[in-house]
Amino acid sequence: MSKGFATDNLITKNSKKKVISNEPQGRLISWSPWPPANFQTRYPAFPFVLTILIIVIGQWYLSLLR
């Protein structure tokens, strides 16, 4: 019985496990590097936050023009 370092048998048994995720892989638009396919599930409030941000910046810009 060896003591100290792990044997090769233990390493190969642990390294064969694969993590299977239910998240979609790839891209929403095939030719685009952004966004990833899981973007909609990971950030569901993104359209709402982006709309509010555009409105706030637009109002700030219009107030500067006056």
WORAPE-V599051 format. One record per residue. N is the residue number from 0. SS is DSSP state (alpha for helix, beta for strand, coil for the rest). PHI is phi in radians with two decimals (NA if undefined). BURIAL is I if it has 16 or more other C-alpha atoms within 10 Angstrom, else O. Layout:
# WORAPE-V599051
[[N	SS	PHI	BURIAL] [N	SS	PHI	BURIAL]]
This chain:
# WORAPE-V599051
[[0	coil	NA	O] [1	coil	-1.52	O] [2	coil	-2.07	O] [3	coil	1.73	O] [4	coil	-1.42	O] [5	coil	-1.28	O] [6	coil	-1.47	O] [7	alpha	-1.11	O] [8	alpha	-1.10	O] [9	alpha	-1.21	O] [10	alpha	-1.18	O] [11	alpha	-1.22	O] [12	alpha	-1.16	O] [13	alpha	-1.33	O] [14	alpha	-1.40	O] [15	coil	-1.41	O] [16	coil	-1.25	O] [17	coil	-1.98	O] [18	coil	-1.61	O] [19	coil	-1.86	O] [20	coil	-1.87	O] [21	coil	-1.55	O] [22	coil	-1.28	O] [23	coil	-1.15	O] [24	coil	-1.86	O] [25	coil	1.69	O] [26	beta	-2.19	O] [27	coil	-1.19	I] [28	coil	-1.95	O] [29	coil	-1.04	O] [30	coil	-1.60	O] [31	coil	-1.67	O] [32	coil	-1.33	O] [33	coil	-2.51	O] [34	coil	-1.56	O] [35	beta	-1.21	I] [36	coil	-1.13	I] [37	coil	-1.57	O] [38	alpha	-1.11	O] [39	alpha	-1.18	O] [40	alpha	-1.43	O] [41	alpha	-1.41	O] [42	coil	-2.21	O] [43	coil	-1.21	O] [44	coil	-1.59	O] [45	alpha	-0.99	O] [46	alpha	-1.07	O] [47	alpha	-1.13	O] [48	alpha	-1.14	O] [49	alpha	-1.12	O] [50	alpha	-1.12	O] [51	alpha	-1.08	O] [52	alpha	-1.10	O] [53	alpha	-1.12	O] [54	alpha	-1.11	O] [55	alpha	-1.13	O] [56	alpha	-1.16	O] [57	alpha	-1.12	O] [58	alpha	-1.15	O] [59	alpha	-1.11	O] [60	alpha	-1.15	O] [61	alpha	-1.17	O] [62	alpha	-1.22	O] [63	alpha	-1.27	O] [64	alpha	-1.30	O] [65	coil	-1.29	O]]
